[in-house]
Amino acid sequence: MSKQIIIPFQDEKYTLEYTRKSIEKLEQRGFKVSDVKDKPVSTLPVLFAGAFLAHHPYVKKEVVDAIFSQCADKETLLQKLGEMYNDPIRAMTESEGNLKWEANW
């Protein structure tokens, strides 16, 4: 089972999760994980918002921003989001396949 964060907010429960598809959508919107270190103020909220794409893609930005602003211990939250983001990438690159390939250069 992939990692999830559950956040209760105003009588709703939001399930935050990253999948290959949600990461793809986030990247198509211009997100670069390499920017987190150099541009944390603009990229960390986007990383948080991207975790909504798997289960809550139509939640308004204002709601996501309100949830983020009210979250306690953001440092740990953002660390967990980073771990969640890396899991689908790791699963994709570490998957075992039966198809052999070779390079001829």
mmCIF file of the C-alpha atoms, coordinates in Angstrom:
data_MODEL
# 
_entry.id   MODEL 
# 
loop_
_atom_site.group_PDB 
_atom_site.id 
_atom_site.type_symbol 
_atom_site.label_atom_id 
_atom_site.label_alt_id 
_atom_site.label_comp_id 
_atom_site.label_asym_id 
_atom_site.label_entity_id 
_atom_site.label_seq_id 
_atom_site.pdbx_PDB_ins_code 
_atom_site.Cartn_x 
_atom_site.Cartn_y 
_atom_site.Cartn_z 
_atom_site.occupancy 
_atom_site.B_iso_or_equiv 
_atom_site.pdbx_formal_charge 
_atom_site.auth_seq_id 
_atom_site.auth_comp_id 
_atom_site.auth_asym_id 
_atom_site.auth_atom_id 
_atom_site.pdbx_PDB_model_num 
ATOM 1   C CA . MET A 1 1   ? 0.000   0.000   0.000   1.00 0.00 ? 1   MET A CA 1 
ATOM 2   C CA . SER A 1 2   ? 1.309   3.439   -0.838  1.00 0.00 ? 2   SER A CA 1 
ATOM 3   C CA . LYS A 1 3   ? 1.837   6.034   1.841   1.00 0.00 ? 3   LYS A CA 1 
ATOM 4   C CA . GLN A 1 4   ? -1.010  8.401   2.585   1.00 0.00 ? 4   GLN A CA 1 
ATOM 5   C CA . ILE A 1 5   ? -1.655  11.364  4.819   1.00 0.00 ? 5   ILE A CA 1 
ATOM 6   C CA . ILE A 1 6   ? -5.208  11.890  6.078   1.00 0.00 ? 6   ILE A CA 1 
ATOM 7   C CA . ILE A 1 7   ? -6.205  15.429  6.984   1.00 0.00 ? 7   ILE A CA 1 
ATOM 8   C CA . PRO A 1 8   ? -9.596  16.246  8.498   1.00 0.00 ? 8   PRO A CA 1 
ATOM 9   C CA . PHE A 1 9   ? -10.762 19.732  7.541   1.00 0.00 ? 9   PHE A CA 1 
ATOM 10  C CA . GLN A 1 10  ? -14.211 21.285  7.865   1.00 0.00 ? 10  GLN A CA 1 
ATOM 11  C CA . ASP A 1 11  ? -16.210 18.046  8.053   1.00 0.00 ? 11  ASP A CA 1 
ATOM 12  C CA . GLU A 1 12  ? -14.199 16.450  5.221   1.00 0.00 ? 12  GLU A CA 1 
ATOM 13  C CA . LYS A 1 13  ? -11.355 13.959  5.257   1.00 0.00 ? 13  LYS A CA 1 
ATOM 14  C CA . TYR A 1 14  ? -8.710  14.569  2.626   1.00 0.00 ? 14  TYR A CA 1 
ATOM 15  C CA . THR A 1 15  ? -6.461  11.712  1.573   1.00 0.00 ? 15  THR A CA 1 
ATOM 16  C CA . LEU A 1 16  ? -3.122  12.954  0.326   1.00 0.00 ? 16  LEU A CA 1 
ATOM 17  C CA . GLU A 1 17  ? -1.162  10.527  -1.826  1.00 0.00 ? 17  GLU A CA 1 
ATOM 18  C CA . TYR A 1 18  ? 1.191   10.477  -4.773  1.00 0.00 ? 18  TYR A CA 1 
ATOM 19  C CA . THR A 1 19  ? 0.796   8.102   -7.694  1.00 0.00 ? 19  THR A CA 1 
ATOM 20  C CA . ARG A 1 20  ? 2.705   7.976   -10.958 1.00 0.00 ? 20  ARG A CA 1 
ATOM 21  C CA . LYS A 1 21  ? -0.244  9.692   -12.620 1.00 0.00 ? 21  LYS A CA 1 
ATOM 22  C CA . SER A 1 22  ? -0.493  12.493  -10.051 1.00 0.00 ? 22  SER A CA 1 
ATOM 23  C CA . ILE A 1 23  ? 3.269   13.120  -10.279 1.00 0.00 ? 23  ILE A CA 1 
ATOM 24  C CA . GLU A 1 24  ? 2.956   13.249  -14.053 1.00 0.00 ? 24  GLU A CA 1 
ATOM 25  C CA . LYS A 1 25  ? 0.171   15.853  -13.763 1.00 0.00 ? 25  LYS A CA 1 
ATOM 26  C CA . LEU A 1 26  ? 2.229   17.891  -11.330 1.00 0.00 ? 26  LEU A CA 1 
ATOM 27  C CA . GLU A 1 27  ? 5.269   17.805  -13.611 1.00 0.00 ? 27  GLU A CA 1 
ATOM 28  C CA . GLN A 1 28  ? 3.115   18.830  -16.581 1.00 0.00 ? 28  GLN A CA 1 
ATOM 29  C CA . ARG A 1 29  ? 2.150   21.906  -14.574 1.00 0.00 ? 29  ARG A CA 1 
ATOM 30  C CA . GLY A 1 30  ? 5.823   22.832  -14.291 1.00 0.00 ? 30  GLY A CA 1 
ATOM 31  C CA . PHE A 1 31  ? 6.758   21.368  -10.910 1.00 0.00 ? 31  PHE A CA 1 
ATOM 32  C CA . LYS A 1 32  ? 10.412  20.396  -10.576 1.00 0.00 ? 32  LYS A CA 1 
ATOM 33  C CA . VAL A 1 33  ? 11.423  18.574  -7.426  1.00 0.00 ? 33  VAL A CA 1 
ATOM 34  C CA . SER A 1 34  ? 14.929  19.996  -7.911  1.00 0.00 ? 34  SER A CA 1 
ATOM 35  C CA . ASP A 1 35  ? 13.475  23.468  -7.218  1.00 0.00 ? 35  ASP A CA 1 
ATOM 36  C CA . VAL A 1 36  ? 12.477  22.535  -3.650  1.00 0.00 ? 36  VAL A CA 1 
ATOM 37  C CA . LYS A 1 37  ? 15.955  23.318  -2.346  1.00 0.00 ? 37  LYS A CA 1 
ATOM 38  C CA . ASP A 1 38  ? 16.450  26.510  -4.359  1.00 0.00 ? 38  ASP A CA 1 
ATOM 39  C CA . LYS A 1 39  ? 12.876  27.868  -4.275  1.00 0.00 ? 39  LYS A CA 1 
ATOM 40  C CA . PRO A 1 40  ? 11.217  26.457  -1.137  1.00 0.00 ? 40  PRO A CA 1 
ATOM 41  C CA . VAL A 1 41  ? 8.694   29.269  -0.639  1.00 0.00 ? 41  VAL A CA 1 
ATOM 42  C CA . SER A 1 42  ? 7.112   28.735  -4.042  1.00 0.00 ? 42  SER A CA 1 
ATOM 43  C CA . THR A 1 43  ? 7.603   24.983  -4.463  1.00 0.00 ? 43  THR A CA 1 
ATOM 44  C CA . LEU A 1 44  ? 6.710   23.511  -1.063  1.00 0.00 ? 44  LEU A CA 1 
ATOM 45  C CA . PRO A 1 45  ? 3.052   24.654  -1.248  1.00 0.00 ? 45  PRO A CA 1 
ATOM 46  C CA . VAL A 1 46  ? 2.909   23.182  -4.769  1.00 0.00 ? 46  VAL A CA 1 
ATOM 47  C CA . LEU A 1 47  ? 4.280   19.879  -3.445  1.00 0.00 ? 47  LEU A CA 1 
ATOM 48  C CA . PHE A 1 48  ? 1.508   19.908  -0.821  1.00 0.00 ? 48  PHE A CA 1 
ATOM 49  C CA . ALA A 1 49  ? -1.176  20.754  -3.388  1.00 0.00 ? 49  ALA A CA 1 
ATOM 50  C CA . GLY A 1 50  ? 0.092   18.018  -5.708  1.00 0.00 ? 50  GLY A CA 1 
ATOM 51  C CA . ALA A 1 51  ? -0.686  15.405  -3.075  1.00 0.00 ? 51  ALA A CA 1 
ATOM 52  C CA . PHE A 1 52  ? -4.387  16.217  -3.542  1.00 0.00 ? 52  PHE A CA 1 
ATOM 53  C CA . LEU A 1 53  ? -4.375  15.253  -7.229  1.00 0.00 ? 53  LEU A CA 1 
ATOM 54  C CA . ALA A 1 54  ? -4.724  11.492  -6.696  1.00 0.00 ? 54  ALA A CA 1 
ATOM 55  C CA . HIS A 1 55  ? -7.966  11.639  -4.674  1.00 0.00 ? 55  HIS A CA 1 
ATOM 56  C CA . HIS A 1 56  ? -9.187  15.246  -4.727  1.00 0.00 ? 56  HIS A CA 1 
ATOM 57  C CA . PRO A 1 57  ? -8.228  16.776  -8.087  1.00 0.00 ? 57  PRO A CA 1 
ATOM 58  C CA . TYR A 1 58  ? -11.078 19.296  -8.080  1.00 0.00 ? 58  TYR A CA 1 
ATOM 59  C CA . VAL A 1 59  ? -10.523 20.854  -4.670  1.00 0.00 ? 59  VAL A CA 1 
ATOM 60  C CA . LYS A 1 60  ? -10.130 24.599  -5.087  1.00 0.00 ? 60  LYS A CA 1 
ATOM 61  C CA . LYS A 1 61  ? -6.717  26.167  -4.553  1.00 0.00 ? 61  LYS A CA 1 
ATOM 62  C CA . GLU A 1 62  ? -8.168  28.364  -1.815  1.00 0.00 ? 62  GLU A CA 1 
ATOM 63  C CA . VAL A 1 63  ? -9.199  25.268  0.172   1.00 0.00 ? 63  VAL A CA 1 
ATOM 64  C CA . VAL A 1 64  ? -5.792  23.619  -0.288  1.00 0.00 ? 64  VAL A CA 1 
ATOM 65  C CA . ASP A 1 65  ? -4.075  26.840  0.779   1.00 0.00 ? 65  ASP A CA 1 
ATOM 66  C CA . ALA A 1 66  ? -6.322  27.102  3.857   1.00 0.00 ? 66  ALA A CA 1 
ATOM 67  C CA . ILE A 1 67  ? -5.540  23.516  4.844   1.00 0.00 ? 67  ILE A CA 1 
ATOM 68  C CA . PHE A 1 68  ? -1.807  24.067  4.358   1.00 0.00 ? 68  PHE A CA 1 
ATOM 69  C CA . SER A 1 69  ? -1.833  27.258  6.408   1.00 0.00 ? 69  SER A CA 1 
ATOM 70  C CA . GLN A 1 70  ? -3.512  25.462  9.320   1.00 0.00 ? 70  GLN A CA 1 
ATOM 71  C CA . CYS A 1 71  ? -1.300  22.363  9.352   1.00 0.00 ? 71  CYS A CA 1 
ATOM 72  C CA . ALA A 1 72  ? 0.921   22.001  12.386  1.00 0.00 ? 72  ALA A CA 1 
ATOM 73  C CA . ASP A 1 73  ? 4.549   20.843  12.184  1.00 0.00 ? 73  ASP A CA 1 
ATOM 74  C CA . LYS A 1 74  ? 5.000   21.767  8.518   1.00 0.00 ? 74  LYS A CA 1 
ATOM 75  C CA . GLU A 1 75  ? 8.638   20.686  8.564   1.00 0.00 ? 75  GLU A CA 1 
ATOM 76  C CA . THR A 1 76  ? 7.701   17.058  9.271   1.00 0.00 ? 76  THR A CA 1 
ATOM 77  C CA . LEU A 1 77  ? 4.698   17.277  6.948   1.00 0.00 ? 77  LEU A CA 1 
ATOM 78  C CA . LEU A 1 78  ? 6.903   18.395  4.068   1.00 0.00 ? 78  LEU A CA 1 
ATOM 79  C CA . GLN A 1 79  ? 9.442   15.667  4.856   1.00 0.00 ? 79  GLN A CA 1 
ATOM 80  C CA . LYS A 1 80  ? 6.653   13.064  4.671   1.00 0.00 ? 80  LYS A CA 1 
ATOM 81  C CA . LEU A 1 81  ? 5.380   14.561  1.400   1.00 0.00 ? 81  LEU A CA 1 
ATOM 82  C CA . GLY A 1 82  ? 8.876   14.197  -0.037  1.00 0.00 ? 82  GLY A CA 1 
ATOM 83  C CA . GLU A 1 83  ? 8.956   10.531  0.949   1.00 0.00 ? 83  GLU A CA 1 
ATOM 84  C CA . MET A 1 84  ? 5.514   10.014  -0.579  1.00 0.00 ? 84  MET A CA 1 
ATOM 85  C CA . TYR A 1 85  ? 6.594   11.741  -3.801  1.00 0.00 ? 85  TYR A CA 1 
ATOM 86  C CA . ASN A 1 86  ? 9.648   9.503   -4.130  1.00 0.00 ? 86  ASN A CA 1 
ATOM 87  C CA . ASP A 1 87  ? 7.825   6.199   -3.589  1.00 0.00 ? 87  ASP A CA 1 
ATOM 88  C CA . PRO A 1 88  ? 6.124   5.926   -7.032  1.00 0.00 ? 88  PRO A CA 1 
ATOM 89  C CA . ILE A 1 89  ? 9.358   6.980   -8.735  1.00 0.00 ? 89  ILE A CA 1 
ATOM 90  C CA . ARG A 1 90  ? 11.329  4.377   -6.811  1.00 0.00 ? 90  ARG A CA 1 
ATOM 91  C CA . ALA A 1 91  ? 8.724   1.709   -7.595  1.00 0.00 ? 91  ALA A CA 1 
ATOM 92  C CA . MET A 1 92  ? 8.910   2.547   -11.307 1.00 0.00 ? 92  MET A CA 1 
ATOM 93  C CA . THR A 1 93  ? 12.697  2.384   -11.506 1.00 0.00 ? 93  THR A CA 1 
ATOM 94  C CA . GLU A 1 94  ? 13.128  -0.651  -9.253  1.00 0.00 ? 94  GLU A CA 1 
ATOM 95  C CA . SER A 1 95  ? 10.414  -2.799  -10.796 1.00 0.00 ? 95  SER A CA 1 
ATOM 96  C CA . GLU A 1 96  ? 11.568  -6.182  -12.016 1.00 0.00 ? 96  GLU A CA 1 
ATOM 97  C CA . GLY A 1 97  ? 10.764  -7.077  -15.580 1.00 0.00 ? 97  GLY A CA 1 
ATOM 98  C CA . ASN A 1 98  ? 11.356  -10.100 -17.769 1.00 0.00 ? 98  ASN A CA 1 
ATOM 99  C CA . LEU A 1 99  ? 12.172  -8.236  -20.946 1.00 0.00 ? 99  LEU A CA 1 
ATOM 100 C CA . LYS A 1 100 ? 15.912  -8.177  -21.629 1.00 0.00 ? 100 LYS A CA 1 
ATOM 101 C CA . TRP A 1 101 ? 17.378  -5.292  -23.568 1.00 0.00 ? 101 TRP A CA 1 
ATOM 102 C CA . GLU A 1 102 ? 20.789  -4.311  -24.843 1.00 0.00 ? 102 GLU A CA 1 
ATOM 103 C CA . ALA A 1 103 ? 22.516  -1.241  -26.222 1.00 0.00 ? 103 ALA A CA 1 
ATOM 104 C CA . ASN A 1 104 ? 24.600  -1.542  -29.360 1.00 0.00 ? 104 ASN A CA 1 
ATOM 105 C CA . TRP A 1 105 ? 26.925  1.430   -29.180 1.00 0.00 ? 105 TRP A CA 1 
# 
